[in-house]
Amino acid sequence: MTSDLPQDLFLGFDLSTQQLKVIVTDTDLNAHKTYAVGFDDYFKEKYGIKKGVLTDDEEGEILSPVKMWLEAVDTVFGLMKEDGFPFKNVRGMSGSGMQHGSVYWSNDSHRALEHLGDASSLLEGLKDAFAVETSPNWQDHSTGQEIEAFEKVTDGPDHLAERTGSRAHYRFTGLQIRKIAVRKAPDIYKKTSRISLVSSFLASVLLGKIAPIEHADACGMNIYNIAKGQYDDELTALAAGVHPS
């Protein structure tokens, strides 16, 4: 029962491929309640998903609808409200998201995030906040051309690994960005104001402003120079499609 919960509560969010889960803990990290929204259970027909994703076998694309995630946050908060959850006792929130996935914010996103309090739901308030409606999933394997581009610029996979901590993989964010910027939707990419990872996207929604990407998460993008502890200028330019090569 929610009436038995401690006075000081913390919410831990986990946005994975197939569900959004919220775990309620106390100051000692003891778990007291769990709320979950399975994407196929709630949104399969609306978004046409299977196991949380949209799949194009011919192209090798595996994508997640970003607005489905917003609706999942709305839904899980609704479940908590129905359960009589004492939101006033929440002292902090944290979260994690599936690795490598990217979210592309539109030019309207900053204004939309700032005015979320005026909207009836996250889905309604952020309906125009995204330049790209889907997020590449970690299972995606459509970036073979981009792997070649990254390995060419860095003189091979081993040198790329030395700079970024890993060889190029289909799912890595820098490659996914380049695919959109250069090959798939350059006109849409030009309308992108910021790019978030799934974890920083969730933080942005909860904060009402664009949240920075954590360094540990950035290491899974193939554009972060681990020796320098910052984004690699050359590889970032390559991802954005402005590298001279």
Buried (B, 14 or more C-beta within 10 A) or exposed (E): EBEEBBEEBBBBBBBBBBBBBBBBBBEEEEEBBEBBBBBBEBBBEEBEBEEBBBBEEEEBBBBBBBBBBBBBBBBBBEEBEEEEBBEEBEEEBBBBBBBBBBBBBBEBBBEBBEEBEEEEBBBEBBBEBBBBEBBBBBBBEBBEEBBEBBBEBBEEBEEBBEBBBBBBBBBBBBBBBBBBBBBBBEEBBEBBBBBBBBBBBBBBBBEBEBBEBEEEBBBBBBBBBBEEEEBBEBBBBBBBBEBEE
